């Protein structure tokens, strides 16, 4: 029911009919579910942002309104800091793409209070990382761990989070996924397709609708193992709704083939259609579908979306390789390779000096 209420594809007639049938206990249950999925502000905005529906308990409505306004203040402060940083990057001629929440909040969502987000995700070119770090430091953001831009760093996709005195993190990405993941993100093509937008009052760039859609599918289903729940589903649904007349599905399919992420996108789209009335062309789903999809995969995926458990562990490429290996010697080899990684990676993970004897402490922790 919560997904029907929050789905932009739900007609106003169906929405009002659904809300009119809710009892006070239903409202309380839905509020708890919205909190679990971190979509409380959207729940308030959709159901009672202008006029409180009949049957909506007044105390609960007042509580949600307070949460909604607090989220508006917090997001406004984040946008204030983002404006300062984006302005600095622009002044230094560093091309920048706004990712996820910092882009969606002003360019896709209906208000800056609708969606909660906890950091500023920006994409810059690998060659600009050092200058981008300097810009962030000039804006009051300091690195949280050792990082050397000249290192290869194939196991991460962004600079370790940089925090300002208020505890707000900035993540400066140079790619969308780690370079050792089982995908082939076309970064050059991504920059070529990027489109001009305004974020926090500053002119910068955003992913094309097709790149944005593919990224959000990977972000929800692969990177976060479906633990984002309905919040992650709604991000994908909102992009489908917002760009419904602009999406080039042929380009999108070509992009998924290049990125080699067809199965992840197919699973995400099937989940989207489970929780939303979003329209995805049959031909697109057919082109993405694996040769022999297993029914249990969808059953498990739906259960994980409903659970929205951020503490659930994911299956990394190393764990997948480990699980498929039968011999003890082969398993031991994989385990040792993941413990005894290069010392610069240990230095970054545990904020140690790479050339100091204390690096041994990092390997012990590892």
KADA-V821696 format. One record per residue. RES is the residue in one small letter. PHI is phi in degrees with one decimal (* if undefined). Layout:
((RES;PHI) (RES;PHI))
//
This chain:
((x;*) (x;-60.8) (x;-66.3) (x;-65.7) (x;-63.1) (x;-93.7) (x;-74.6) (x;-64.0) (x;-82.0) (x;-72.8) (x;-67.1) (x;-61.8) (x;-64.8) (x;-65.3) (x;-62.1) (x;-65.5) (x;-65.7) (x;-65.9) (x;-64.4) (x;-67.4) (x;-95.4) (x;-80.8) (x;-90.4) (x;-53.9) (x;-67.1) (x;-60.8) (x;-61.4) (x;-63.9) (x;-63.4) (x;-67.4) (x;-63.7) (x;-63.5) (x;-66.9) (x;-62.8) (x;-64.0) (x;-60.0) (x;-94.3) (x;58.9) (x;-130.6) (x;-61.1) (x;-63.4) (x;-66.6) (x;-60.6) (x;-65.4) (x;-61.9) (x;-74.0) (x;-99.3) (x;-145.2) (x;-64.5) (x;-110.1) (x;-127.1) (x;-69.2) (x;-65.0) (x;-64.5) (x;94.9) (x;-74.9) (x;-53.0) (x;-58.9) (x;-65.1) (x;-66.7) (x;-60.9) (x;-65.6) (x;-64.2) (x;-66.7) (x;-62.4) (x;-61.7) (x;-61.6) (x;-61.9) (x;-68.5) (x;-63.3) (x;-66.5) (x;-62.5) (x;-64.4) (x;-61.5) (x;-65.7) (x;-63.6) (x;-65.7) (x;-62.2) (x;-64.7) (x;-61.5) (x;-67.0) (x;-63.6) (x;-61.6) (x;-62.1) (x;-68.7) (x;-61.7) (x;-63.4) (x;-64.7) (x;-63.2) (x;-65.9) (x;-61.7) (x;-96.9) (x;56.7) (x;-103.8) (x;-63.6) (x;-138.7) (x;-110.3) (x;-80.8) (x;-109.8) (x;50.3) (x;-57.3) (x;-63.9) (x;-88.8) (x;-61.4) (x;-58.4) (x;-104.8) (x;-109.1) (x;-127.7) (x;-69.9) (x;-82.8) (x;-154.4) (x;-74.8) (x;-95.1) (x;-67.5) (x;-119.6) (x;-95.2) (x;-151.5) (x;-111.6) (x;-151.0) (x;-109.3) (x;-100.8) (x;-129.3) (x;-109.9) (x;-127.0) (x;-75.8) (x;-54.3) (x;-68.5) (x;-103.0) (x;-58.2) (x;-60.2) (x;-69.4) (x;-66.6) (x;-61.9) (x;-62.6) (x;-62.6) (x;-63.2) (x;-65.4) (x;-64.7) (x;-94.5) (x;96.0) (x;-97.7) (x;-115.4) (x;-61.0) (x;-95.4) (x;-157.7) (x;-58.1) (x;-156.5) (x;-121.8) (x;-56.6) (x;-76.0) (x;-68.3) (x;-70.7) (x;47.1) (x;-77.8) (x;-95.3) (x;-133.9) (x;-121.5) (x;-150.6) (x;-60.6) (x;-49.2) (x;-47.3) (x;-107.6) (x;-115.4) (x;-92.2) (x;-58.2) (x;-83.5) (x;86.2) (x;-79.9) (x;-89.6) (x;-119.1) (x;-116.5) (x;-95.3) (x;-89.8) (x;-118.2) (x;-152.8) (x;-90.3) (x;-135.1) (x;-53.9) (x;-71.6) (x;-99.8) (x;-79.2) (x;-80.6) (x;-135.2) (x;-127.6) (x;-69.0) (x;-85.9) (x;-67.3) (x;-62.3) (x;-64.1) (x;-59.8) (x;-67.5) (x;-65.6) (x;-90.2) (x;-57.1) (x;-120.5) (x;-69.2) (x;-145.1) (x;-117.0) (x;-126.6) (x;54.4) (x;80.6) (x;-115.1) (x;-74.2) (x;-149.8) (x;-128.0) (x;-136.3) (x;-62.0) (x;-62.3) (x;-54.1) (x;-69.4) (x;-64.6) (x;-60.9) (x;-63.5) (x;-64.5) (x;-62.6) (x;-65.8) (x;-64.4) (x;-65.4) (x;-63.0) (x;-73.9) (x;-87.2) (x;-96.8) (x;-67.6) (x;-107.4) (x;50.7) (x;67.6) (x;-71.8) (x;-74.2) (x;61.3) (x;-64.8) (x;-60.1) (x;-67.8) (x;-62.0) (x;-65.9) (x;-59.6) (x;-65.9) (x;-61.3) (x;-62.9) (x;-68.1) (x;-60.0) (x;-68.9) (x;-65.0) (x;-107.6) (x;-58.4) (x;-97.8) (x;-116.8) (x;-63.8) (x;-98.3) (x;-68.2) (x;-64.4) (x;-64.3) (x;-63.0) (x;-64.7) (x;-63.6) (x;-65.3) (x;-65.1) (x;-68.4) (x;-63.8) (x;-76.1) (x;61.4) (x;-122.4) (x;-58.4) (x;-67.0) (x;-65.0) (x;-66.7) (x;-59.0) (x;-62.9) (x;-62.4) (x;-62.9) (x;-67.2) (x;-66.5) (x;-58.1) (x;-73.7) (x;-74.3) (x;-107.2) (x;-149.6) (x;-93.8) (x;-55.9) (x;-101.0) (x;-121.4) (x;-53.9) (x;-57.3) (x;-63.9) (x;-68.4) (x;-62.4) (x;-65.0) (x;-69.5) (x;-88.3) (x;-63.7) (x;-62.1) (x;-59.2) (x;-134.9) (x;-64.4) (x;-90.6) (x;-56.6) (x;-65.1) (x;-62.6) (x;-65.7) (x;-60.7) (x;-67.8) (x;-64.1) (x;-61.9) (x;-62.0) (x;-71.6) (x;-63.0) (x;-63.9) (x;-69.9) (x;46.2) (x;-101.4) (x;-70.5) (x;-91.0) (x;-72.5) (x;-72.6) (x;-108.3) (x;-96.4) (x;-78.0) (x;-55.4) (x;-66.5) (x;-66.2) (x;-64.1) (x;-63.4) (x;-62.7) (x;-69.5) (x;-85.8) (x;-90.6) (x;-97.9) (x;-75.5) (x;-63.3) (x;-62.2) (x;-67.9) (x;-64.2) (x;-62.9) (x;-61.7) (x;-63.3) (x;-60.5) (x;-65.9) (x;-63.6) (x;-83.1) (x;-84.6) (x;-93.6) (x;-79.4) (x;-53.7) (x;-61.0) (x;-69.5) (x;-70.5) (x;-60.1) (x;-60.5) (x;-70.3) (x;-65.6) (x;-117.6) (x;52.7) (x;-117.6) (x;-81.7) (x;-64.3) (x;-102.0) (x;-104.2) (x;-57.7) (x;-65.5) (x;-61.3) (x;-62.1) (x;-61.3) (x;-62.7) (x;-66.2) (x;-64.0) (x;-64.4) (x;-60.9))
//
